[in-house]
């Protein structure tokens, strides 16, 4: 399939009342990514960039989440149903100049690119004027019921709340998955015939099926059996189930590609994470965003990593948290290490328990073993940072930088008041508060003289 065949319209304007959220349902996340993200990913291989999105409730949140898609958003000011949403987007659809339009709900994160491609290929092969996907789930819930005649041809889709067995007969179990492909030239004449004469008072896309059959159009349904991948998500329980399904699939794929995952059922790995064969991971852990992990790296349990790069043979020890950090080859982090945005560890550098870095570079082979904060800093190769060291980078209004040269030794419980530069090979005595630059090789002592006072003499 190529992008000259069809455009797509994603329905993302609903509130999703059962999610009990102030934000649109389609922005609820699975493995760190929104439902809408997964739908866009499934569409792009077949549709390309011709993806239009109907937004309504909380439209500003959707626009902020996908700024690159903003030019193809269509605002549905009043949420009057799926048919009304289609009407609102129709001018943009026609302007695409394409033959077909795929219509899909934005709350179907399990759908894959192959499912989209297979459906479009079936539509193209049949030359359908209107086609839609059906499923036969164990629980049909509130999905629209598919009506067929004795010859097995589709005649209508009836919403669950409007279904009357005395009129339509026993429920077959086949329901509408909410994914349509419309021949633009054929369906246009039907849009104005949609009405809201139903129990919800809304305009339904499903009514197009009945109208198309009445007009003698070629209406087809692609049966996908009991596939859960095509079902929409309407409440927290369904969201959790879908996330669990995705998590297992992703972990299985990495296992089959040569990644070792201990306790793999508890490893959470987002869809954008990249992992090389030979990496060893222990669950429970969480890997999100654009994280990349190179061969030979080890990720221990209870680690959370987001948008970070882990180089060859590095080790991230238990209970460490990394965000927008860069860990070089043969580095060690943790346990209980914290790397915040802009933290960089060069080859062989090590940070230990309860060390936090932010917008700081720890040079090749440098070490910060315990209870330390390094912010807005550059630390040279081979330098040792003693326990309890703090770079005091903030004066209440502005932030300043601390620079420490190669092979320096910073004693325990030292406060470095930025802006300050510590020279190569310098030694800072434990307990010092450094406010002035220290030259290469110098010893700096910045603490008051110790005074011992007899407690016995005070009492007498």
N, C-alpha and C positions, 0 to 999 in steps of 0.2 A: 504494500500500500504506500502511496506517496501523497504529498500534501495538496495535490491538485484535485483530489477526488471529493473530499468532504471537509466542512468546517465542523466545529463543535460548539454547543451551548451548554454551559454548566449551570445548573440551578443551585444557587448558594444564597438565596435571599431570605430563607426561613429562619424563624427564631429558635426552633428546637426547644419548646417549652419543657419537655421532660428532662432536659439536661440541667435545668435550674441554673442558668448562667446569664450574665449580662452581655456576654459575647456570642456571636453566631455559632451555631452548632458545628459548622464545617471547620472551625478553628480549634476544636478539641483535638488533643494530640494523641498519637500512638508512637511510642519509641522516640519521642522528642519532635515529631513532625506532625503537622496538622492533617486532618482528613483531606482537605483540599489539595495539599501538596501531593498526596498519593494519586489522586484523580488526575491532576495535571501530568504527572509522570507517566501514567498509563496512556494518556491521550497523545502525547507528543510524537511518539514513533510513527503513528498513522496520520495524525492531523497536522503536525508541524506547529506553526505559530498561530494558525487561524482558530484560536480558542477564545470564545466570548463567555463572559461570566455574568449571570444575573445576581446582583447584590441588592439587599434591602435592609433588613434589620441589622444594625451594627455595621453598616457598610464601611465606615471609616476604619474599623479594625481589620477588615479584609484588605482594604487598600494599603494599609500600613504593612500588612504581612506579605503582600505580593506587589510591591511598587512597580516591578517590571511588567506586570500585567494590567496596570491601571488604565491604559489607553483602550483596553478592550472590555472594560467593565460597563455594564448597563444597569442603571438604577431603576428598581421597581419600587416606587414610592409607597404604594399600597400593596400588601401581600394578599392578592385575591385569588391565589391558586396557581397551579403549574401551567394551565392554559393561558392565563393572563401573563405569566412570566414569559412564555413563548411569544406572545403578541408583542410584548415590550421589546424583545430582542430581534424581532423579525426584520426590521429595516437593516440592521447590521448584518444579519444572516444573508439577506438578498445581495447586499453590497459586496459580499465576499466573492461573488461571481462563480461560486462552486455549485456542483450539481446536487449534493446532499448535505444535510445537517444532522449530526449525531447529537442527541439530547440526553444528558445524563445528570443524575443528582450528585451534588458535591459531598454526600455523606456515604460514599461507597469506597472506602480506602483499600479494600482487599482486591479490587479489580486489577487485573494485570494487563500489560500491553498486548499480550497474545489474545486475550479475550476480546479486546477492542478490535484488533486486526481481523480475527476470525469472523466476528459479527459483520464488519464492513465488507469483507470478501463475500460472505453469504448474501448480503443485500445486493451487491454489485452483480453477482452471478444470477440471482433471481430477477433482477430488474424491478424490484419492489418499489411501489409508490410510498408505502408506509410499512415499516417493519419494526418489531420490538422483541425484546428478550423475555422469555418466561422461565420460571423455576418452579420446582415442586418441593418446597421445604417441609421439614417435619412439622413445623408450626407456621401456618400461613399468616399469622398475626393480622395486621391491618392492611396487607397488600391487596391491591385490586384483583378481583377474581376474573379469570379468563373464560370467556364463553365461546364454545365451538358448536357448530351444527353437526348433524349426524354423519356428514362426510368428513368431519374433522377440521373443517375450515374455521378460522377465527371469525366471529361475528361481532364481538364487543368485549370491552373490559368494564366491569362494574365495580365501583369502590365498595369495600367491605361493608361500610355502614349503610349502603344503599342496596345491598344484595337481598333479594327476596326469593327464597326457594320455590315458592308457589308460582313465581313467574319464570325463573331461570333454571329450576331443577336443582338436584342435589349438588353440593359443592364438590368439584373434581379434585381440588388440591393444587391445581395449576394456577399460578399467580403471576402478575406482571412485575418484572424486576425494576421497572422504571427507567429502562434504557431504550431509546427509540432512534430510528434512522428515518429521516423524512426527505422525500424527493421535493426539493424546494418549489419547483414549478407546479407540481401536482397538489401539494398541500396548501398552498397559499389561498386558494378559493374556499378552503374549509374553515380557516381561522375566524372569519367573521360570523360563522354559524355556531360557534361555541356559546353555550348559555350557562347560567349558574343556577339552574332549576334542579337543585339537589339539597340534601339535608344540611350540607355545610355552607351553601350559598357561595360556592367557589367555582371558578372555571378550570376544568380538568383537561389535561392533554389526552387522557384516556378516552375522552369523548370523540377524539379525532378518528379513532378506530371505527366506531359505529358509523360516523359520517362518511368515512372513506369506503366502507363496505356498501353503504346505501348508494354511493356514486359509482359503484362498479370498479373501483380501483383495485390494484394488485396489493393486497394486504397479506403479509406473512409474519409468522412468529417463529423465532429460533429458540427451541427448547434446550435449556442447559441443565436439566435434571435438578438435583438437590444441591447444587453448588452454593456454598455460603459466601463465596467471593463476590457475588452480585447483589447481596442483600444490603440495604441501607442500615444505618445505625441511628437509633432513636432515643436511647437512654444509657445511663452509665453502665448497666450490666452488659449490654450489647457492645459498648465501647471496650470494656475490659476483655470480653471474649475475643473480639477482633484483634486487640493488641497482643493477646496471648498467642493467637494463631500466627501473627506476623513475626513475633519474637522467635517462635520455634522454627519457622521456615528459614529465617535469616541465620540462626545458629546452625541449623542443619547444613545450609549451603557453605558456611565457613568451614565446618568440620570436614565436608567432602572435598574442600579445596586445599587441605593440608594444614589447617590451623588447629592446634590442640586447645580444647576447651574443657577444663575440669568442671564438674558440677554444671554442665551446660544448660540444664533446664532453668537455671537462675541467672544466666548471662543475658543482659539486655544490650543489644547492639543495634544502633540506628541504621537506617537504610543508606545513608551517605558515608558511613564509616568504611575505610579501606584498610585491609589487613593482608600482609604478605604471608605466604606459607612459611611455617617454622616458628610463628609466634605462639606463645603459650599463655593462655588466659585461665584464670580461676574465678568461677562464680561464687557468690553473687558479685556482680560488678555492672557498671553502666557506662557505655561508650556512645557518645552522641555527636551529631553535627558532622563537620568536615574533618573529623579525627582520622589520622593515618598512623599506622603502626608497622614498622619495618621488621624484616626477618630477624629472628633471634631475640626479639624483645620479650620480656616477661611482665605480665600484668597480674598482680596478686588480687586476692579477694577484697571486696568492699571498697573498690576503687571507683571513682567517678571521673570520667574524662570527657571534656567537651571542646570541640574545635581545636584540637592540639595535635602536634606532630611528635611522634616517639621514634627515635632513630634506632639503628641496628644495635642489638645486644644491650639495650638499656633495660633497667628494671624499675618498675613502679610498685613499691611495696604497699602492704595492706593499709586501708583507710586513708589513702591519699586522694586529694581532689585537685584536678588540673583544668584550667579554663584558658583557652587561647594562649597556650604555652608551647615552647619548643624545647624538647629534650634531646640532646645530642647523643652520639654513639657512646656506649659503655657507661652511661650515667646511671646514678641511683637516686631515687626519690623516696623518702619516707623511711619507716611507716609514719603515718599521720603528717605527710608533707602537704603543703598548700601552695600551688603555683597559680597565680592570678594572671590576668591578661598582660602580655608583654614580658613574661618571665622567660628567660633563655638560659639553658644549661649547655655549655660547650663540652666537647668530648672529655669523658672521664670525670666530670664534676659530680659532686655529691651533696645532697641536702638530707638531713636526718629528721628525727621526730620533732614535730611541732615547730618546723621552720616554714616561714611564709615569705614568698617572693612576689613582687608586683613591679612590672616595668623595670626589671633588673636583669643584668647579665652576670652569670657566674662563669668565670673563665676556665680554660682547660685545666682539669685536675684540681680545681679549687674545691674547698669543703666548707660547709656550714652544718655542723653536726646536731645542734640542739637549740631549741627555744629561742629562735632568732627571727627578726623581721628585717628584710632587705627590700627597700622600696626606692625607686628612681636611682638606681645604683649601677656602677660598672666595677666589677671585681676582677682583678687580673689573675692570670694563670698561676696555679700553685699556692694561692693565698689560703690561709686558714682563718675562719671566722669562729671565734669562741662562743660558748653558750651564753645566751642572754644578750647578745649584741643587737642594737637597734640603730638603723639609719633614720634619724629624725628629719624627715623630708618635708614636713608641712608646718608652716608658721601661723596657721589660722587663716591666711589669705592666699598664699602662693606655695607651690611645691618646688623644691630645689634638689640638686643632684649631688650624690656622693661618689667620688672616684677613688678606688683603692688599687694601687699598683701591684705588679707581679710579686709573688713570694713574700707578701707582707704577712704579719701575724697580729691578729686583733684579739686581745685578751678578753676573757669572759666579762660579762656585765658591762660592756662598753656602750656609750651613747655617742654617735657621730652626728653632730649638728650640721646639717647641710645649709649652704654649699660648702663642701670641704673636700680636700684632696689628700690622700695618704700615699706617700711615695713608695717606690719599689723597695722591698726588703725592710720596710719600717716595722717597728715593734710598738704596739700600743699596750700599755700596762693595764691589767685587769682593773675594772671598776672606774675607768677614766671617762670623763665627759669631754670630748674633743670638739673645740670650736674654731681652731685655727689649722691651717695646712701643716702637714708633717713632711719634712724632706726625705729623700731617698736614704734608707739605712738608719735613720734616726730612731731613738727611743723617746716616746712621748708618755709622760705621766701627768695626768690632770685630775688629781684628787687631793683632798685636804690631808694634812699630816695626822696620823693616828695619835690619839691622846687616851691614855689609860687612867681612869680615876678609881681610887679605892672605894668600894662600896662600904667597907667597914668604917673608914674614917668619916664618911658622910653620916652614918648613923650615930656616931659618938658626938 
